[in-house]
Amino acid sequence: MVLQGKLIFAALAIYYICHINILYRDRHPDGLTLNK
């Protein structure tokens, strides 16, 4: 059960990181992009 909780936490972390990346690129289209 602990492993399942870690997998869910990792999935949420990846989702939020990707979402923040998209918002940042929308706000700063001419800024630096870490992943092209």
C-alpha positions in Angstrom: 0.0 0.0 0.0 2.9 2.3 0.7 4.3 1.7 -2.8 0.9 2.6 -4.3 0.8 5.8 -2.4 4.2 6.7 -3.7 3.2 6.0 -7.3 0.1 8.3 -6.9 2.3 11.0 -5.4 4.8 10.8 -8.2 2.0 10.9 -10.8 0.6 14.1 -9.2 4.0 15.7 -9.0 4.7 15.0 -12.7 1.3 16.3 -13.6 1.7 19.6 -11.7 5.3 20.1 -13.0 4.0 19.7 -16.6 1.1 22.0 -15.9 3.3 24.7 -14.5 5.7 24.3 -17.5 2.8 24.9 -19.9 1.5 28.0 -17.9 5.1 29.4 -17.8 5.6 29.0 -21.5 2.2 30.6 -22.2 3.1 33.6 -20.1 6.7 33.9 -21.4 6.7 32.7 -25.1 10.1 34.4 -25.7 11.6 33.1 -22.5 13.9 30.2 -21.9 12.4 26.7 -22.5 14.0 23.9 -20.6 12.5 21.2 -22.8 11.8 21.8 -26.5 
